[in-house]
Structure formats: C-alpha cells, structure tokens
C-alpha cells in the first residue's frame, strides 16, 4: 500500500496535538538588577542526573527570557495542585513585580526567587543555550534544591488545569509490580 505524500505539520496542528500532552505546571523565575521576573511554564524537564541538569524552553519575547540570559541563572518552582491561581498570575493575569504579590518567596543562593510552598524548587545556573524557532532552550546545572512538603502536582492539558488522580484506589496492579506509589 502506497503511503500518502508527507505534508508539513502546521503550527495549529502541532498545538492541537500538544494540548493532549499533560505537563507539570511550573513557575520559572529569575532576578536581574534588583528586579524579579517569572512566568508559568510546562516546557520543563530533567536533562541528566550527572551532573544534575534541568531543561527549560522560554520564548525569546518574554521579559523573563532576558533576565535569565543576563543573570545566567533561573529557578524552577514545581506547583502544587492548589496553585492554579498563582499559575494564572504568572501566565498573564498579572505583570512584572505584581506577579510576586501572591505566595511567599525566598531567595536562593543563585539569586532567583523560590516559592516557599512549591513541591520542589531547583536553583539553576545556565550551562548551555540553544536558540530554536521562537524559543531558547536553557540547560541549567542544578546548584541547590529546596524540597517542599508532600503534595500533588498541578498539571495542564487540554487548555485547563488538572490534578493528578491516584491510581491506587481499587485498580489491579500491573504484572511485575508489588505496590502503587501515590504521588
């Protein structure tokens, strides 16, 4: 059977597909020249454990992007399931310093603001960058981590926030597993 000729994927098709990919919601912060910057991001992941390195993708038009470039540091704050309002503030309902009006913020050794109630905060130093399309991919070596109290992460999929549901309630265990881990 002959395959149809490949067609270029449009930006809208890509966005539609990516809406089905659930992602953890984070606030990425930076500090430069006495000013705090931050934005909500789902384009965050681990890159390598040796050395401990995280990856973020930030649109070059965002003010936070410039602060990360100039300070060569950033913090990834992993949001809790009850932090949707805070995520909204950092995704556009607030701007500039007003975004930091909610929540309790600490200053980590790298200088970037850390959310005191985050599930975890990763204090990173920029190790490498790669510009691609509209974004810069930042690899940040993790200099310190603040682990918050236990909780469930805030997720985002289908243009809405979601909470992680436990699979441990009455579901049979897959073969080869002896217990569920409830995150």
Protein Blocks (a to p, Z undefined) as FASTA:
>chain_A
ZZdddddddfklmmmmmmmmccddddddddeehiacddddfbbcdfbfbdcdddddddfk
bmklmmmmmnopacdddddfklmmmmmmmnomagcjllmmgocddddfkopacdfkbmbd
cddddfbdcdehjbccdddddfbdcddddddddddeehiacddddfkgopacdehiabdc
dZZ
